[in-house]
């Protein structure tokens, strides 16, 4: 079975989850875009059911977003995050300020 890993990003321009997969031979890299934290949690749950071993969140997720996704996967995979306390793409706001 291929090892599955995910990079997830959040963007207001997304209305439904957008997914792209890259087959790396022994593994599968999945990139998924979501509209907000609620969609991120829904997609994270689906991903764990598919056997994903880790989810890396983009810097657009704040600490609350990270915590919500981590809680959503119920320990079934690891959740990491690229951290920007003040994200340059969000007028230097935290992801939590932007998405809460």
Backbone torsions as a table, in degrees:
resi	resn	phi	psi	omega
1	UNK	NA	139.7	179.2
2	UNK	-74.3	141.1	174.4
3	UNK	-74.6	130.3	-177.1
4	UNK	-113.3	128.6	176.4
5	UNK	-129.6	156.6	-173.1
6	UNK	-131.9	141.4	164.1
7	UNK	-115.5	124.3	-178.1
8	UNK	-117.8	133.4	175.8
9	UNK	-125.2	160.1	-177.7
10	UNK	-121.6	134.5	-177.8
11	UNK	-151.6	136.6	179.6
12	UNK	-67.3	-18.2	-178.9
13	UNK	-79.3	-6.3	-178.6
14	UNK	-94.0	133.1	178.2
15	UNK	-106.7	-24.6	174.4
16	UNK	-141.5	155.5	-176.5
17	UNK	-55.4	135.0	178.2
18	UNK	-116.4	129.5	-172.8
19	UNK	-129.9	136.5	174.7
20	UNK	-131.5	138.6	179.1
21	UNK	-119.7	141.4	176.8
22	UNK	-124.6	116.2	179.4
23	UNK	-80.8	120.1	-178.2
24	UNK	-107.3	24.2	-178.9
25	UNK	87.6	-87.3	-180.0
26	UNK	-82.6	-9.2	-177.5
27	UNK	-144.1	169.3	179.3
28	UNK	-126.3	124.4	175.7
29	UNK	-100.9	121.9	-179.5
30	UNK	-111.3	128.2	173.2
31	UNK	-111.7	130.3	-178.1
32	UNK	-135.1	132.2	176.8
33	UNK	-104.5	138.8	-179.8
34	UNK	-130.2	160.9	-176.3
35	UNK	-85.8	-27.5	-174.8
36	UNK	-165.7	-178.9	-177.3
37	UNK	-64.4	-38.2	-179.5
38	UNK	-62.1	-44.5	178.1
39	UNK	-65.7	-37.0	178.1
40	UNK	-59.6	-43.5	-179.5
41	UNK	-66.0	-42.7	178.3
42	UNK	-60.5	-47.6	-179.0
43	UNK	-67.3	-37.5	179.0
44	UNK	-61.4	-41.1	177.4
45	UNK	-61.6	-45.0	178.2
46	UNK	-60.7	-42.5	-178.5
47	UNK	-62.4	-40.0	179.0
48	UNK	-65.9	-33.9	176.7
49	UNK	-65.5	-25.4	177.3
50	UNK	-82.8	-5.9	179.0
51	UNK	93.0	17.9	176.8
52	UNK	-62.3	137.4	-178.5
53	UNK	-97.5	-18.9	177.3
54	UNK	-155.8	149.1	174.4
55	UNK	-125.5	123.7	175.4
56	UNK	-104.6	120.8	-179.6
57	UNK	-91.9	143.1	178.0
58	UNK	-71.4	168.3	-179.3
59	UNK	-66.1	-9.0	177.1
60	UNK	-72.8	-13.7	175.4
61	UNK	-87.5	131.4	174.4
62	UNK	-86.7	-172.7	-178.8
63	UNK	-65.3	-34.3	178.2
64	UNK	-69.2	-43.2	176.9
65	UNK	-59.9	-43.7	177.3
66	UNK	-59.3	-45.9	-179.3
67	UNK	-63.5	-41.0	-178.9
68	UNK	-65.8	-42.6	178.6
69	UNK	-67.2	-41.7	177.9
70	UNK	-58.9	-43.7	178.0
71	UNK	-65.0	-39.0	-177.2
72	UNK	-63.1	-33.8	-177.3
73	UNK	-82.2	-6.6	173.8
74	UNK	50.6	40.8	176.8
75	UNK	74.7	8.7	-177.0
76	UNK	-81.8	-14.7	173.2
77	UNK	-156.7	165.1	178.1
78	UNK	-82.6	145.2	176.7
79	UNK	-124.6	117.9	177.1
80	UNK	-113.3	173.8	-178.1
81	UNK	-150.0	141.3	168.1
82	UNK	-83.7	127.6	-170.3
83	UNK	-107.1	125.5	164.5
84	UNK	-126.5	111.8	176.5
85	UNK	-63.6	-34.8	175.9
86	UNK	-129.9	101.4	-171.5
87	UNK	-73.1	126.2	-178.4
88	UNK	-64.0	-25.0	179.3
89	UNK	-82.3	-7.9	-178.6
90	UNK	-118.1	40.1	-179.2
91	UNK	53.6	38.2	178.4
92	UNK	62.5	29.0	173.3
93	UNK	-94.9	156.2	171.4
94	UNK	-71.4	152.4	173.8
95	UNK	-56.9	-35.7	179.3
96	UNK	-65.0	-38.6	177.1
97	UNK	-66.3	-41.2	-178.2
98	UNK	-68.6	-41.8	-169.4
99	UNK	-104.5	-3.6	-178.7
100	UNK	-99.2	NA	NA
